[in-house]
Amino acid sequence: MHCLDAHGGAARSRYAEADRVRIPTRSRDRDLSAVTWDYLIVGAGSAGCALAYELARSGHGARILVLEAGGADRSPFIKFPAAQIRAVARHDWGYRCRPDPSRNGAVEAWPRGRVLGGTSSINGTLFARGAAADFDRWANACADGRAASWSASEVMAIFRELETSDQARALRGRCGPLRVRTVQRPHAVTEAFIRSACAWYPFNEDYNDVRQEGVAYAQLSQHRGLRCSAADAFLKPMLARPGVELVLNAHVHRIELANGRAVAVSYLHRGKQHRAQARDIILCAGAIDSPKLLMLSGIGDPQELVRHGIHPLIDLPGVGRNLREHPLIKLTYRARTPTYNPTGGLLQKLRFVVQFLRTREGPVSNIFEAVAFLKSAPSEPIPDIQLHFLPAGYATMADGVTRLLPYSSFTVLLNKSYPRSTGRVRLATAPPGAAP
C-alpha cells in the first residue's frame, strides 16, 4: 500500500448522481449487507485509493467495497489547484488541535480531506517520494528481515510502475496511472530564488530520483494543469470492474469484532445505519480518523476507553500515540516585482487565465513553484529540512480563513523533516460524529 499524492489518467470514468458510485451502474439498488466482501476499505483517500487499485488488479476477481465519509470530487475548486483554499473550506473535516503548551498555547488547524480522494483532493499537489535513505533504514530496522520489502531498491521500482513522469530518468515511470509534471515556466521571482539558492546549494533536476539533496523546480501531481488526485489515478479506473464498489457519504462508526478479529463495520449513510461484512477490513482513514475509529470500536488504552463509556475489547495502549507532524515556519516578504498576488485588477486575472489556457501553467495551475531539500548542518547524513517556495504571499486571518495578501510578496515555507517531539490522538467524547 502506497500513500501517494496521485494523478488521474482515467477521467473518462463517468459518475452516477447517487452516493453509490460504480461504473457501470447496474445492481446499484441491491443490499450491500447481503454480500460478504473479500476486502472492505475504510477511506477513499490516498492510501485507500492506491490500495483498491492494487487489490483490484491482482485480486483475481476479488469483491472490494470502499466506504468514503465524504462526497464526490466534482467541484472546480478541487480540479483547479489554485482554488486549494476554497477546496479546504468546503471539503475539510475541520479538525483543530488542542492548545500546545510547548508553544505558548498555539492552536492549529489540521486539514484532512472529507471527499473522494481524501487530502489528495485538497492539498497543494506537490509530489515527493520518500528519501531512499529512509526506506533502507526501515528495512534494516527489522533484524529478522520482515521489512526487507521496504528497501529503496524495491520501493522505488514500485513508484516507477505507478507513475507517468515528464522526467526521463531510469527511476521515473513513463506509463503508470499517476501523472507527475515539473514546473516549466516559473515566475521571475521563482527563478531569482533558484539562482540565489544555488550560490550555496546544488541544483537538483529531479529530487525524486536517487539524490534528494538540492534546490529544484517543483514536481506536481497534475495532468494538463489540473489536479490529479489519488481517486483520479487509482480508484476511478477500477470502478468499471465487476466486484469493485464505492459508497460515498458513508461514515463508518464502528468495527465489529468476533473472537478478536474484525468481521464487519457499521456506518451511517443518508441518515440510516448500515452494516457491511468482509473477510479483510483495512483502515485507510488517515493519521487522525484511523486511531479514532479503533478507539470507538473498543481497541486502545482501556483506561481511556472506559473514561468515555466504551467497553474495551482489545488492550492496545499504543493506539493514537506517537503522532508526529512536521514543524513549519512561514516566511513572507514584500517584493518590488509583481508576483501572483492580486495587485493588477481584472487585467492581471485575464493574463493568468490566458497563461493557463496556453501553457497549462501559472497561478491558475499552482503557486508552489520551487522546493529544496537541505541539511541543517554539514554533519547531517541526509537532508533534514524541506523548503517550499511560492511567488505569492498569504496570511491566515482572525476568522481562520487563508487569503492572498493585497500586495506583491513571496513566501518560503520551512519544514523540519525529522521531528523528535510526538503528540497524541485522543477521543474528546464518545459519539462517532464528534471530532477527536
Phi, psi and chi 1 to 4 in degrees:
 res  aa     phi    psi   chi1   chi2   chi3   chi4
   1 MET       -  127.1  177.4  172.8   60.4      -
   2 HIS  -121.8  123.9  -53.0  -75.5      -      -
   3 CYS   -89.8  103.5  -55.8      -      -      -
   4 LEU  -124.0  154.6  -55.9  175.1      -      -
   5 ASP   -87.2  107.0 -118.2  -11.4      -      -
   6 ALA  -114.4  171.3      -      -      -      -
   7 HIS  -110.5  167.2  146.9  -35.3      -      -
   8 GLY  -125.0  111.9      -      -      -      -
   9 GLY   -95.6    1.1      -      -      -      -
  10 ALA  -124.1   57.9      -      -      -      -
  11 ALA   -67.4  -10.8      -      -      -      -
  12 ARG   -70.2  -13.8   62.1 -178.4  179.6  -86.0
  13 SER   -59.3  128.6  -61.1      -      -      -
  14 ARG   -97.7  152.4   63.4 -178.5  175.5   87.8
  15 TYR  -107.6  140.9  -99.9   70.4      -      -
  16 ALA   -86.1  155.0      -      -      -      -
  17 GLU   -73.9  -22.4  -74.3  -59.8  -43.3      -
  18 ALA   -73.8  165.6      -      -      -      -
  19 ASP   -68.7  -30.4  -65.7  -23.6      -      -
  20 ARG   -75.1  111.5  -67.4  -89.8  -59.9  -79.7
  21 VAL  -107.5  119.4 -179.6      -      -      -
  22 ARG  -153.2  144.3 -178.8  174.6  176.7  176.2
  23 ILE  -127.5  117.1  -54.2  166.6      -      -
  24 PRO   -71.1  172.2   27.8  -34.4      -      -
  25 THR   -93.7   18.8   55.5      -      -      -
  26 ARG   -65.9  156.6   62.1 -179.1 -179.0  -88.4
  27 SER    62.8   23.1  -56.5      -      -      -
  28 ARG   -68.5  -22.2 -163.5 -173.1  -52.8  160.9
  29 ASP   -95.5    1.2  -64.0  -33.9      -      -
  30 ARG   -74.8  159.6   64.4 -169.0  174.5   89.6
  31 ASP   -80.7  117.2 -175.4    6.9      -      -
  32 LEU   -67.5  -27.9  -65.2 -176.3      -      -
  33 SER   -69.5  -16.5   63.9      -      -      -
  34 ALA   -81.1   -6.4      -      -      -      -
  35 VAL  -104.8  137.0 -179.8      -      -      -
  36 THR   -97.1  106.3  -62.3      -      -      -
  37 TRP   -76.7  150.5  -57.6   87.8      -      -
  38 ASP   -71.7  -44.0  -65.5  -58.5      -      -
  39 TYR  -134.0  132.8  -57.7  101.5      -      -
  40 LEU  -120.0  117.7 -168.7  157.8      -      -
  41 ILE  -105.7  122.7  -59.8  172.2      -      -
  42 VAL   -94.4  108.1  179.6      -      -      -
  43 GLY   108.7  120.9      -      -      -      -
  44 ALA  -106.7   51.6      -      -      -      -
  45 GLY   -95.3 -155.1      -      -      -      -
  46 SER   -58.3  -49.2  -64.4      -      -      -
  47 ALA   -69.6  -46.3      -      -      -      -
  48 GLY   -62.5  -41.0      -      -      -      -
  49 CYS   -67.0  -43.9  -69.3      -      -      -
  50 ALA   -65.8  -37.1      -      -      -      -
  51 LEU   -68.1  -43.3  179.6   60.1      -      -
  52 ALA   -60.0  -39.6      -      -      -      -
  53 TYR   -59.4  -48.3  169.6   82.2      -      -
  54 GLU   -69.9  -41.1 -164.0   63.1   29.5      -
  55 LEU   -65.7  -40.2  -70.6  174.6      -      -
  56 ALA   -66.6  -35.2      -      -      -      -
  57 ARG   -72.6  -36.9  -74.2 -157.0  -47.2  156.3
  58 SER  -113.7    6.1   58.6      -      -      -
  59 GLY   -87.3    0.4      -      -      -      -
  60 HIS    53.2   54.2  -53.6  -66.7      -      -
  61 GLY    80.4   19.8      -      -      -      -
  62 ALA   -62.9  145.4      -      -      -      -
  63 ARG   -89.3  119.5  -68.5  166.9  -62.3 -177.3
  64 ILE  -124.1  125.8  -57.2  168.5      -      -
  65 LEU  -115.8  128.1  175.1   62.8      -      -
  66 VAL  -114.5  124.6 -176.7      -      -      -
  67 LEU  -109.4  122.4  -60.0  177.9      -      -
  68 GLU  -121.3  127.6  165.8   56.2   39.2      -
  69 ALA   -69.5  -27.0      -      -      -      -
  70 GLY   -89.2 -178.7      -      -      -      -
  71 GLY   -98.5 -162.5      -      -      -      -
  72 ALA   -70.9  162.7      -      -      -      -
  73 ASP  -108.6   33.2   60.6  -13.1      -      -
  74 ARG   -79.2  -11.7  -69.8 -173.2  -71.3  -95.6
  75 SER   -59.8  135.6  169.1      -      -      -
  76 PRO   -62.6  -23.3   21.6  -32.5      -      -
  77 PHE   -66.3  -23.2  -62.1  136.4      -      -
  78 ILE   -84.6  -43.0  -68.7  176.4      -      -
  79 LYS   -67.4  -37.9  -60.0  -53.4  177.7 -175.5
  80 PHE   -94.2  110.1  -71.6   91.7      -      -
  81 PRO   -58.1  -27.3  -26.0   36.4      -      -
  82 ALA   -64.6  -18.7      -      -      -      -
  83 ALA   -91.3   22.8      -      -      -      -
  84 GLN   -54.3  -40.6  176.7 -165.7    2.4      -
  85 ILE   -58.7  -43.2  -65.7  172.9      -      -
  86 ARG   -73.6  -33.5  -67.1 -166.2  177.6 -175.6
  87 ALA   -62.1  -42.4      -      -      -      -
  88 VAL   -63.6  -42.6  170.7      -      -      -
  89 ALA   -61.7  -32.3      -      -      -      -
  90 ARG   -98.3  -25.3  -65.2 -169.0  176.2 -159.5
  91 HIS  -128.5   34.2  -57.3  -74.9      -      -
  92 ASP  -112.5  148.6  177.5   34.6      -      -
  93 TRP   -68.0  -20.5  -79.9   94.7      -      -
  94 GLY    77.6   26.1      -      -      -      -
  95 TYR   -72.8  139.6  -69.0  151.3      -      -
  96 ARG  -132.0  138.1  -60.9 -175.8   70.9   83.7
  97 CYS   -77.0  162.4   70.8      -      -      -
  98 ARG   -72.3  159.1  -68.6  -65.2  175.0   90.4
  99 PRO   -54.5  133.4  -26.5   35.3      -      -
 100 ASP   -94.2  109.0 -174.8   -9.4      -      -
 101 PRO   -65.2  -21.8   22.7  -32.6      -      -
 102 SER   -79.0   -8.1   70.4      -      -      -
 103 ARG  -131.7   43.1  -69.0 -176.8  -61.8  143.5
 104 ASN    61.5   35.3 -146.5   21.2      -      -
 105 GLY    78.1   20.3      -      -      -      -
 106 ALA   -62.1  140.1      -      -      -      -
 107 VAL  -119.7  129.5  175.3      -      -      -
 108 GLU  -121.3  150.2  -66.0  177.4  -33.8      -
 109 ALA   -85.3  138.2      -      -      -      -
 110 TRP  -116.3   88.8  -80.4   42.2      -      -
 111 PRO   -60.6  128.5  -23.3   35.0      -      -
 112 ARG  -139.0  121.6  -50.7  -62.1  -57.3  167.7
 113 GLY   -66.3  126.4      -      -      -      -
 114 ARG  -109.7   76.7 -175.4  173.0 -175.0  170.6
 115 VAL  -171.7  160.1   64.8      -      -      -
 116 LEU   -56.3  127.6  179.5   58.9      -      -
 117 GLY    98.5  -12.7      -      -      -      -
 118 GLY    59.8 -143.4      -      -      -      -
 119 THR   -67.3  -20.7  -50.6      -      -      -
 120 SER   -67.8  -10.6   76.3      -      -      -
 121 SER   -94.5   -6.1  -71.1      -      -      -
 122 ILE  -130.5    0.8   66.3  169.9      -      -
 123 ASN   -88.3 -171.8   64.4    9.2      -      -
 124 GLY   -85.0    5.6      -      -      -      -
 125 THR    65.2   10.1   74.7      -      -      -
 126 LEU   -65.0  133.7  -77.6  169.5      -      -
 127 PHE  -113.0  122.6  176.3   78.0      -      -
 128 ALA  -145.2  123.8      -      -      -      -
 129 ARG   -73.3  163.0  -63.8  172.0  172.8  176.7
 130 GLY   -68.0  158.2      -      -      -      -
 131 ALA   -69.1  138.2      -      -      -      -
 132 ALA   -56.8  -37.5      -      -      -      -
 133 ALA   -63.3  -32.9      -      -      -      -
 134 ASP   -68.0  -43.7  -73.2  -24.9      -      -
 135 PHE   -61.8  -42.9  -68.9  116.9      -      -
 136 ASP   -65.7  -36.1  -73.5  -24.9      -      -
 137 ARG   -63.7  -42.4  175.2  167.5   55.5   84.8
 138 TRP   -64.9  -39.4  -66.1  -25.0      -      -
 139 ALA   -64.6  -39.0      -      -      -      -
 140 ASN   -77.7  -14.0  -65.2  -29.5      -      -
 141 ALA   -70.4  -24.2      -      -      -      -
 142 CYS   -99.9  107.1  -72.6      -      -      -
 143 ALA   -65.3  -26.6      -      -      -      -
 144 ASP   -84.4    1.7   58.8    5.5      -      -
 145 GLY    82.7    6.0      -      -      -      -
 146 ARG   -63.7  -26.6  -72.2 -179.6  -61.5  171.6
 147 ALA  -102.2   20.7      -      -      -      -
 148 ALA   -59.1  -30.7      -      -      -      -
 149 SER   -71.4   -4.6   59.4      -      -      -
 150 TRP   -84.6   -4.8  -78.7  106.0      -      -
 151 SER   -59.9  150.6   66.3      -      -      -
 152 ALA   -58.2  -39.1      -      -      -      -
 153 SER   -62.4  -37.5   60.3      -      -      -
 154 GLU   -79.6  -42.6  -64.5 -174.0   65.1      -
 155 VAL   -68.4  -41.8  170.9      -      -      -
 156 MET   -63.4  -32.9  -66.5  -57.1  176.3      -
 157 ALA   -63.7  -35.6      -      -      -      -
 158 ILE   -71.1  -43.0  -62.7  171.6      -      -
 159 PHE   -55.2  -42.8  -83.7  123.1      -      -
 160 ARG   -61.9  -40.1 -175.6  172.7   63.2 -116.8
 161 GLU   -67.7  -26.9  -67.1  176.3    3.8      -
 162 LEU   -85.6  -14.1  -68.5  179.3      -      -
 163 GLU  -120.3  159.5   72.0  172.1    2.4      -
 164 THR  -121.1  109.1  -66.6      -      -      -
 165 SER  -113.4  152.7  169.7      -      -      -
 166 ASP   -86.5    3.7   59.6    1.1      -      -
 167 GLN   -91.0  118.4  -66.0  -80.6  -12.2      -
 168 ALA   -90.6   76.9      -      -      -      -
 169 ARG  -132.7  160.9  -62.6  174.8 -179.1  -85.4
 170 ALA   -60.9  -34.8      -      -      -      -
 171 LEU   -89.3    2.4  -74.4 -178.0      -      -
 172 ARG  -105.9  139.6  -56.6  -50.2  -58.4  -87.5
 173 GLY   -81.5  158.0      -      -      -      -
 174 ARG  -125.8   -9.4  -56.1  -64.1  -64.2  171.5
 175 CYS  -143.3   23.0   56.7      -      -      -
 176 GLY   -87.9  171.4      -      -      -      -
 177 PRO   -74.6  -19.2   27.6  -35.2      -      -
 178 LEU   -87.9  117.7  169.9   71.7      -      -
 179 ARG   -92.6  130.5  -63.8  -65.7 -177.0   94.5
 180 VAL  -133.4  126.9 -178.5      -      -      -
 181 ARG  -123.0  154.3   74.3  169.7 -176.5   89.0
 182 THR  -103.2  140.3  -52.6      -      -      -
 183 VAL   -59.4  124.5  170.9      -      -      -
 184 GLN  -109.5  -27.6  -58.4  -70.1  -19.1      -
 185 ARG  -125.4   71.5  -64.0  173.3  176.9   83.2
 186 PRO   -74.2  162.3   28.5  -35.0      -      -
 187 HIS   -66.6  154.6 -167.9  -77.6      -      -
 188 ALA   -60.3  -32.8      -      -      -      -
 189 VAL   -68.2  -35.9  172.9      -      -      -
 190 THR   -65.1  -42.1  -56.0      -      -      -
 191 GLU   -59.4  -40.4  -64.5  -86.1   25.4      -
 192 ALA   -65.8  -38.4      -      -      -      -
 193 PHE   -62.3  -45.3  169.9   79.2      -      -
 194 ILE   -61.1  -46.6  -66.9  -78.2      -      -
 195 ARG   -62.0  -45.3  -73.1 -165.1  -57.4  -89.5
 196 SER   -68.9  -39.0   60.0      -      -      -
 197 ALA   -65.2  -34.8      -      -      -      -
 198 CYS   -73.8   -5.6  -73.4      -      -      -
 199 ALA   -71.6  -18.3      -      -      -      -
 200 TRP  -119.3  -28.9  -60.2   91.1      -      -
 201 TYR  -129.1  154.5  -56.0  102.2      -      -
 202 PRO   -70.9  150.1   27.4  -36.0      -      -
 203 PHE   -83.6  136.9  178.8   73.2      -      -
 204 ASN  -122.3  113.9 -171.5  -12.4      -      -
 205 GLU   -66.9  -29.5  -68.7 -173.3    4.6      -
 206 ASP  -147.0   97.6 -174.9    2.4      -      -
 207 TYR   -75.8   -6.1   55.0   88.2      -      -
 208 ASN   -96.4   12.6  -74.4  -49.3      -      -
 209 ASP   -95.4 -151.9 -163.0   46.1      -      -
 210 VAL   -63.2  -43.8  177.0      -      -      -
 211 ARG  -104.6  127.4 -178.4  174.0   60.7   88.8
 212 GLN   -94.7  -28.5 -169.6 -179.0   60.6      -
 213 GLU   -66.3  139.9 -175.0  175.8    8.0      -
 214 GLY   129.4 -176.8      -      -      -      -
 215 VAL  -106.2  139.2 -175.6      -      -      -
 216 ALA  -152.2  161.5      -      -      -      -
 217 TYR   -76.6  145.1  -67.1  109.4      -      -
 218 ALA   -67.5  145.8      -      -      -      -
 219 GLN  -107.2  137.2  -64.7 -178.7   27.4      -
 220 LEU  -127.0  141.4  -51.1  168.8      -      -
 221 SER   -82.9   80.8   50.9      -      -      -
 222 GLN  -142.7  158.5  -64.5 -178.0    6.5      -
 223 HIS  -135.7  117.9 -178.7   49.4      -      -
 224 ARG    55.1   39.3  -65.8 -175.5   57.0   77.3
 225 GLY    81.2   -0.4      -      -      -      -
 226 LEU  -106.6  151.5  -60.5  177.6      -      -
 227 ARG   -58.1  138.7  176.9 -173.4  -58.6  -82.9
 228 CYS  -121.3   93.8  -60.1      -      -      -
 229 SER   -80.9  172.6   71.8      -      -      -
 230 ALA   -61.7  -34.1      -      -      -      -
 231 ALA   -66.3  -42.0      -      -      -      -
 232 ASP   -61.1  -44.9  -66.9  -34.1      -      -
 233 ALA   -74.8  -46.4      -      -      -      -
 234 PHE  -110.9  -44.2  -59.5  116.4      -      -
 235 LEU   -84.2  -47.8 -178.4   56.1      -      -
 236 LYS   -56.6  -42.9  -67.8  178.1 -174.9  178.0
 237 PRO   -62.2  -28.1  -23.0   34.2      -      -
 238 MET   -79.9  -17.0  -64.3  -62.8  107.3      -
 239 LEU   -69.6  -14.5  -66.9  177.5      -      -
 240 ALA   -78.5  -10.1      -      -      -      -
 241 ARG   -86.7  140.8  -62.0 -165.3  175.4 -163.8
 242 PRO   -60.6  140.1  -20.2   31.9      -      -
 243 GLY    91.7   -6.9      -      -      -      -
 244 VAL  -108.0  122.8 -179.7      -      -      -
 245 GLU  -137.3  143.5 -169.5  141.9   10.6      -
 246 LEU  -123.7  132.6  166.0   67.7      -      -
 247 VAL  -118.0  119.3 -177.2      -      -      -
 248 LEU   -89.3  161.8  -61.3  175.0      -      -
 249 ASN    54.7   36.5  -61.7  -56.7      -      -
 250 ALA  -112.6  100.8      -      -      -      -
 251 HIS   -93.8  108.7 -171.3 -174.7      -      -
 252 VAL   -72.6  127.8  176.8      -      -      -
 253 HIS  -102.9  -28.1  -73.7  176.2      -      -
 254 ARG  -160.2  147.4 -172.1  168.6   61.4   89.9
 255 ILE  -100.6  130.0  -55.4  165.6      -      -
 256 GLU   -91.1  134.8  -63.7 -178.3   14.8      -
 257 LEU  -113.8  146.9  -56.4  177.7      -      -
 258 ALA  -138.9  115.7      -      -      -      -
 259 ASN    56.8   40.6  -61.6  -40.3      -      -
 260 GLY    78.8    6.6      -      -      -      -
 261 ARG  -119.5  139.7  177.6  176.5  173.8   80.3
 262 ALA   -72.0  128.0      -      -      -      -
 263 VAL  -124.6  -20.5  -64.7      -      -      -
 264 ALA  -162.3  169.1      -      -      -      -
 265 VAL  -132.7  151.6  -57.5      -      -      -
 266 SER  -110.7  139.0   60.9      -      -      -
 267 TYR  -144.5  154.7   63.0   95.8      -      -
 268 LEU   -98.2  127.1 -175.6   68.3      -      -
 269 HIS  -142.1  120.3 -179.0 -114.4      -      -
 270 ARG    54.2   40.9  -65.7 -176.5  174.5  179.0
 271 GLY    79.9    2.2      -      -      -      -
 272 LYS  -121.4  146.6  -64.3 -178.7  179.6  179.9
 273 GLN   -82.6  136.3  -74.8  -69.4  -25.4      -
 274 HIS  -130.4  165.1  -62.0  -95.3      -      -
 275 ARG  -134.4  139.3 -178.2  179.4 -175.4  -87.8
 276 ALA  -136.3  135.5      -      -      -      -
 277 GLN  -115.0  151.3   55.6 -169.4    0.8      -
 278 ALA  -154.2  157.2      -      -      -      -
 279 ARG   -68.4  -41.5 -173.7 -170.9   69.8 -162.2
 280 ASP  -131.2  130.6  -72.1  -57.5      -      -
 281 ILE  -114.8  127.9  -63.5  172.1      -      -
 282 ILE  -123.3  120.8  -51.5  160.3      -      -
 283 LEU   -85.1  119.9  -68.6 -169.6      -      -
 284 CYS  -130.2   42.9  -64.8      -      -      -
 285 ALA   -93.2    6.8      -      -      -      -
 286 GLY    92.6  174.1      -      -      -      -
 287 ALA   -68.5  -17.8      -      -      -      -
 288 ILE   -98.8  -52.6  -53.5  -60.5      -      -
 289 ASP   -81.3  -23.9  -77.9  -65.4      -      -
 290 SER   -65.0  -51.1  -75.8      -      -      -
 291 PRO   -64.7  -33.6   18.2  -30.3      -      -
 292 LYS   -59.9  -45.9  173.2 -169.0  170.3 -176.5
 293 LEU   -66.4  -38.3 -179.5   55.6      -      -
 294 LEU   -60.2  -45.6  -72.2  171.5      -      -
 295 MET   -66.0  -40.3  -71.3 -176.1  -78.3      -
 296 LEU   -62.5  -23.0  -70.6  174.1      -      -
 297 SER   -92.5    4.8  -54.7      -      -      -
 298 GLY    88.0   20.7      -      -      -      -
 299 ILE  -116.4  115.3  -56.1  170.4      -      -
 300 GLY   156.4 -155.0      -      -      -      -
 301 ASP   -74.3  116.3 -174.9  -23.9      -      -
 302 PRO   -55.0  -40.0  -24.9   34.5      -      -
 303 GLN   -62.8  -40.7  -67.4 -176.9  -16.1      -
 304 GLU   -65.7  -42.7  -78.2  -73.1  -45.9      -
 305 LEU   -65.3  -45.5  -59.8  179.9      -      -
 306 VAL   -60.9  -35.9  169.7      -      -      -
 307 ARG   -60.3  -26.8 -170.4  164.0   63.5   90.2
 308 HIS  -103.6   12.1  -67.3  -73.1      -      -
 309 GLY    75.6   22.4      -      -      -      -
 310 ILE  -103.0  129.5  -60.9  172.3      -      -
 311 HIS   -75.6  120.0  177.7   62.5      -      -
 312 PRO   -68.5  129.8  -15.7   29.9      -      -
 313 LEU  -108.4  -36.4  -62.5  176.7      -      -
 314 ILE  -133.8  125.0  -62.7  179.8      -      -
 315 ASP   -82.4  100.1 -176.1   -9.5      -      -
 316 LEU  -135.2   84.2  -78.7  179.6      -      -
 317 PRO   -61.5  -19.4  -20.7   33.0      -      -
 318 GLY   -75.8  -11.1      -      -      -      -
 319 VAL   -62.7  123.8  171.8      -      -      -
 320 GLY    87.8   -9.1      -      -      -      -
 321 ARG   -90.9  171.4  -65.0  179.9 -177.6  -92.3
 322 ASN    59.6   36.1  -61.2  -47.6      -      -
 323 LEU   -73.1  131.6  177.6   69.9      -      -
 324 ARG  -127.1  139.5  -68.4 -179.1 -174.6 -113.6
 325 GLU  -137.3  151.9  177.0   62.3  -59.4      -
 326 HIS   -83.3  117.1  -55.5  -74.0      -      -
 327 PRO   -60.2  139.6  -20.0   31.8      -      -
 328 LEU  -133.1  137.6  178.5  147.1      -      -
 329 ILE  -117.9  129.7  -62.5  173.2      -      -
 330 LYS  -104.2  121.8 -179.3  173.6   73.6   71.9
 331 LEU  -114.4  117.1  -54.0  171.7      -      -
 332 THR  -119.3  134.5  -60.0      -      -      -
 333 TYR  -128.2  141.4  -58.1   88.7      -      -
 334 ARG   -67.4  150.0  -74.3 -178.2  178.8  -94.4
 335 ALA  -130.7  145.7      -      -      -      -
 336 ARG   -80.8  -27.4  -70.9 -173.1  -69.8  -90.5
 337 THR   -81.6  135.3  -59.3      -      -      -
 338 PRO   -58.1  136.0  -24.5   34.1      -      -
 339 THR  -116.7 -158.7   60.2      -      -      -
 340 TYR   -81.2    0.9  -70.6  154.0      -      -
 341 ASN   -69.5  147.9  -71.6   88.3      -      -
 342 PRO   -75.7   84.2   28.0  -33.9      -      -
 343 THR  -118.6   -7.3   57.7      -      -      -
 344 GLY  -109.8   11.3      -      -      -      -
 345 GLY    67.7 -155.7      -      -      -      -
 346 LEU   -63.2  -37.2 -179.7   59.9      -      -
 347 LEU   -62.1  -41.0 -175.4   60.0      -      -
 348 GLN   -62.2  -43.3  179.9 -165.0   38.5      -
 349 LYS   -63.5  -39.7  -65.4  177.6 -179.2  178.0
 350 LEU   -64.0  -38.5  -70.2  174.8      -      -
 351 ARG   -62.8  -40.4  -74.2 -161.1  -58.3  -92.4
 352 PHE   -64.0  -40.2  -70.2  157.8      -      -
 353 VAL   -65.9  -44.2  171.4      -      -      -
 354 VAL   -62.0  -41.7  170.7      -      -      -
 355 GLN   -59.3  -42.2  178.7 -174.9    9.5      -
 356 PHE   -66.3  -44.0  176.0   77.3      -      -
 357 LEU   -64.4  -32.8  -66.2  175.4      -      -
 358 ARG   -82.7  -40.5  -73.8 -179.7  174.3  177.0
 359 THR  -119.7  -12.2   68.0      -      -      -
 360 ARG    61.0   29.2  -64.3  -69.8  170.3  162.9
 361 GLU  -132.8 -172.6  -64.6 -148.5   40.7      -
 362 GLY    91.1 -173.9      -      -      -      -
 363 PRO   -67.2  -21.3   24.1  -34.7      -      -
 364 VAL   -66.1  -32.6  175.2      -      -      -
 365 SER   -83.9  -45.6  172.6      -      -      -
 366 ASN  -175.2  151.7 -155.9  -68.4      -      -
 367 ILE  -110.0   -0.2   58.7  174.2      -      -
 368 PHE   -87.3  116.9  -69.1   90.6      -      -
 369 GLU  -123.5  -16.9  -68.5 -165.6  -16.9      -
 370 ALA  -145.9  152.5      -      -      -      -
 371 VAL  -138.1  165.0  -60.1      -      -      -
 372 ALA  -150.5  138.0      -      -      -      -
 373 PHE  -114.4  114.1  -68.5   88.1      -      -
 374 LEU  -130.1  160.6  -50.1  173.2      -      -
 375 LYS   -96.0  132.9  -63.6  178.2 -179.7  178.7
 376 SER   -72.0  -18.5   60.2      -      -      -
 377 ALA  -153.0  150.0      -      -      -      -
 378 PRO   -58.5  -23.8  -22.9   33.4      -      -
 379 SER   -75.4  -14.3   58.0      -      -      -
 380 GLU   -67.3  131.7  -67.1  -68.6  -23.5      -
 381 PRO   -69.7  -32.5   24.7  -33.6      -      -
 382 ILE  -138.6  163.7   58.9  175.5      -      -
 383 PRO   -57.1  134.9  -26.2   35.0      -      -
 384 ASP  -121.4    8.2   61.2  -29.4      -      -
 385 ILE  -131.9  138.4  -72.4  176.3      -      -
 386 GLN  -122.8  131.3  179.8  178.2   -4.9      -
 387 LEU  -110.3  144.5  -59.4 -176.0      -      -
 388 HIS  -119.9  135.8  -55.2   89.3      -      -
 389 PHE  -116.4  131.9 -179.1   84.8      -      -
 390 LEU  -126.4  124.1  -60.6   74.5      -      -
 391 PRO   -78.0   51.0   28.2  -32.8      -      -
 392 ALA  -161.1  149.5      -      -      -      -
 393 GLY  -111.0  143.3      -      -      -      -
 394 TYR  -142.8  164.4   67.1   93.1      -      -
 395 ALA  -146.7  151.0      -      -      -      -
 396 THR   -95.6  119.9  -59.0      -      -      -
 397 MET   -79.4  175.3  -53.5  -57.4  176.2      -
 398 ALA   -62.4  -27.0      -      -      -      -
 399 ASP   -83.9    4.5   57.5    3.5      -      -
 400 GLY    86.4   -2.5      -      -      -      -
 401 VAL   -88.5  136.3  177.4      -      -      -
 402 THR   -90.2  130.7  -60.2      -      -      -
 403 ARG  -136.4  147.6  -65.6 -175.3  176.2   89.3
 404 LEU   -67.9  142.7  -70.0  174.7      -      -
 405 LEU   -72.1  150.2  -63.5  171.9      -      -
 406 PRO   -82.8   14.6   30.5  -35.2      -      -
 407 TYR  -136.3  158.6   50.4   82.9      -      -
 408 SER   -62.0  130.7  -65.4      -      -      -
 409 SER  -165.3  167.6   49.8      -      -      -
 410 PHE  -140.4  162.7   60.4   88.6      -      -
 411 THR  -132.0  139.1  -59.6      -      -      -
 412 VAL  -119.6  122.1  178.6      -      -      -
 413 LEU  -100.3  126.2  -56.6  177.4      -      -
 414 LEU  -112.8  118.0 -173.4  153.4      -      -
 415 ASN  -111.4  138.3  -64.2  -93.2      -      -
 416 LYS   -89.2  118.8  177.0   66.5  174.7  173.8
 417 SER   -76.4  -29.5  -60.3      -      -      -
 418 TYR  -125.5   76.5  -58.6   99.9      -      -
 419 PRO   -68.7  145.5   27.1  -34.7      -      -
 420 ARG   -93.0  -29.3  -60.4  178.6 -170.8  173.7
 421 SER   -73.6  153.4   58.3      -      -      -
 422 THR  -130.1  156.0   61.9      -      -      -
 423 GLY  -123.5 -160.4      -      -      -      -
 424 ARG  -155.7  144.2 -176.6  177.0  179.8 -176.5
 425 VAL  -102.4  124.8  177.9      -      -      -
 426 ARG  -131.7  157.6  -57.3  172.5   68.1  175.5
 427 LEU   -75.7  134.6  -65.2  177.7      -      -
 428 ALA   -85.5  -35.0      -      -      -      -
 429 THR  -158.9  166.1 -176.6      -      -      -
 430 ALA   -79.6  -31.3      -      -      -      -
 431 PRO   -55.5  135.3  -27.0   35.9      -      -
 432 PRO   -60.5  -27.1  -23.0   33.2      -      -
 433 GLY   -80.1   -7.4      -      -      -      -
 434 ALA   -80.1  146.1      -      -      -      -
 435 ALA   -71.9  144.8      -      -      -      -
 436 PRO   -73.1      -   28.1  -33.2      -      -
